[in-house]
Amino acid sequence: MIVNTELENKGNLVPSKIINFKKDVDTLYFSTENNVVLQLTVLRDSVLRFRYTTTGTFENDFSYAITKYASTGYNHLEIEESKTDYIITTNKLICHISKDNLRVKLYDAVDNVLISEDETGFHWEESYQYGGNIVKMSKVSKDGESFYGLGDKPSHPNLKGKRFENWVTDSYAYGKDSDPIYKSIPFYTGLHNSKAYGIFFDNTFRSFFDFAHERRNVTSFWAQGGEMNYYFIYGPKMTEVVESYTDLTGKPHLLPPLWALGFHQCKWSYYPESKVKEVTSKFRDLKIPCDAIYLDIDYMEGFRCFTWNKEYFPDPKRMVKELADDGFKTVAIIDPGIKIDHEYSVFKEALDKDYFCKRADGPYMKGKVWPGECYFPDYTKPEVREWWSGLFKELIEDIGVKGVWNDMNEPAVMEVPNKTFPDDVRHDYDGNPCSHRKAHNIYGMQMARATYQGLKKFAYPKRPFVITRSAYSGTQRYTSTWTGDNVATWEHLWIANVQAQRMAMSGFSFAGSDIGGFAEQPQGELFTRWIQLGIFHPFFRVHSSGDHGDQEPWTFGKEVTDIVRKFIEIRYQLLPYLYTCFWKYVEDGTPILNSLVLYDQEDVQTHYRTDEFVFGNQILACPILEQNAKGRRMYFPKGNWYDFWSDEIVKGGRELWVDSDLDSMPIFVKEGAIIPKYPIQQYVGEKKIETVVLDVYYKEGKEKSQLFDDAHDGYDYTKGRYSLRTLKLTGKPNELIIQQHKEGKFDASYETFEIKIHGLPFEISEIQVDNVVIPLERIETNGISTMIINKEFSELHLIGTL
């Protein structure tokens, strides 16, 4: 029965020969002599699902990760049988299934190049302790192959030669290469011979990934229970892989409100009310833009969720309104631990309705968290999620809090050996009862989902804003995230940079770090460099521990304050660019941050770069990561790049030194780009936008840019009330043409564009707008030509002499 005796001797079992094949529309079944069944489903020409059972029957097919909105359908499906294999062909892939042992080989259908092949392939080991199987998969790792993804791992972006564990863990003051930490995203992208593919192992048990660490030419993944159930996603471009994975597990359901992309200030903890007001007032006095202020656990009465400490905050509704009047949106923390207190209405209601998690033998799961001894809701039960979402009525609808921050939801429990629930805790799992071994990695995701449903209900007609610390694949549908309790060190600045890039290539772009470090205290230089990096992270928040010193922008002296203000102002100017990137992410799953390998996988030099990244598709940034640095060497990907500060043009495909004192950072703009900018505001909505700046970077050739706009909150954009402007640039030696095409029914408040043209190689002798010559009303400053034109132009044509 067993084909591979070496594996059998190690306790591993493998499939034997195929004895039966069956086809059901887009799903194929291959059954073997030893009762193994492979279920192969063709979701798309480029996406195949492989699902194995060792008992001849499959479990109920249920996943928290896969969205019901995932794209399906293929253009071509052909099945052949050879002497040795079954061969399944789509427009993008050719899949060979070995008749001897179910081993899989996958080829590019266009050029027949081998993309991926099983080594042992599917194998398993019986779990005598828990029942079921430890399920395993091994694949051949090609020479020169690189691997990326797995979410927030604080390691080099290229995973080659490393091994990782997926078990979401409260990891205070984690360090470089700490593993596991807060998230479980069992998805990676492989790249070799300029072809990229992805594998998403949709298994919520504790899982492991080995990228040629134990054996040089073998990549493997396995889990301590559940099914071997994975999706193979083909590119061949990395961006296509990431977009397809994000489509499969879900794009964000809604755009965030624009204010959520502004600057946020947080500390453990700002209290009482007078301290909150002191901090917010200083932001306005110093004219440092800020949109959100956070309340950590000390705003509660004895750390009981959904309560207020009336000594610290005697009238929260009044305070929240006064903060809102000054442009500050209040964000409050909510943890999963509910204090055991029979006088506490939230506890009593959940107890009466039997909504708390239980141990295997019946008692409630009891654990110590901030309030003391707590019980914990089972968010995997639909009625518990519905109940939980209803608890937000007072906080959101009545008091006016604008956002909720879910923390400690791994779930973190104090004073137990493994810092979380014991394995025997039981969960409903949406009608698929299971132990915590299966539900652990999705507990925080389901809490965030229930929180999102509550905010969506009670913030309406405004959009919800939720943050979570713990996540599983698909959590990006509901919430933003941050990278947890980091440390105020230069190493952690490097970690924050690679984590945000890795999250973006793992389908979760709305992420950032605790700027300045949560634990310990940064010096002014480190804080400044971290802010400079943070302006390019979609989630842009300073957060620090109350155990250490203050960490507001004015803490480190006037020089630092002035530099930090300058960079936060750049973030606010770039909001329309970031908002457009977010729209592309919500529409197409396009990552907002692009590691250089994601930007240009053809260039082998990009495969191991850690520091440089492309923000959107047109701004190249590289943080300064060393103390006392006056600059650094950085790699420029293909193309020509304008220095953001000087307009000097740098030719890509090489590494160069870039000067960058403390008041600067290496930032470059892709030639041909048209970057939209707002005027500086102290908070989103402070000013009526009357003119939008378009920074145009001349290129000889063609380039396309876009500008998405809507009401910046609410749901009208989902009904067509948005504006999408596509701007096509064509540059010639003595001409520059910008053509505009507009879609959507939204009419923005601004009437004009202020067009600033960088790097124009000729003197302008004539300006035409929509084929009409207009007077040469323009300003020339430092080589930048500036002119004002109506926002509804169709074509701007500049003609000049060399």
Secondary structure, DSSP 8 states (H G I E B T S, - for coil): --S-HHHHHTT-B----EEEEEEETTEEEEEETTS-EEEEEEEETTEEEEEEESSSS------SSS-TT---B-S--EEEE-SSEEEEE-SSEEEEEETTT--EEEEETTT--EEEEEEEEEEEEE-TTTSSEEEEEEEE--TT-EEEESSS--S-S--TT-EEEE-----TT--TT--S-SEE--EEEEEETTEEEEEEE---SSEEEEESSSSTTEEEEEESSS-EEEEEEE-SSHHHHHHHHHHHH---SS---GGGGS-EEEEET--SHHHHHHHHHHHHHTT----EEEE-GGGSSTT-TT---TTT-S-HHHHHHHHHHTT-EEEEEE-S-EE--TT-HHHHHHHHTT-B-B-TTS-B--EEETTEEEE-B-TTSHHHHHHHHHTTIIIIIIS---EEEE-STTT--BSSTTSS--TT-EE-TTT--EEHHHHHHHHHHHHHHHHHHHHHHHSTTS---EEES-EETTGGGT-EEE--S-BSSHHHHHHHHHHHHHHHTTT--SEE-EET-SBS---HHHHHHHHHHHTTSSS-EEEEETTS---STTTT-HHHHHHHHHHHHHHHHTHHHHHHHHHHHHHH---SEEEHHHH-TT-GGGTT--S-EEETTTEEE----STT-SEEEEEE-SSEEEETTT--EEESSEEEEEE--TT---EEEETT-EEEE----SSTTSS---EEEEEEE--SEEEEEEEEES-SSSSGGGGT--EEEEEEEEEETTEEEEEEEEESS---S--EEEEEEES--SEEEEEEETTEEE----EEETTEEEEEEETT-SEEEEEEE-
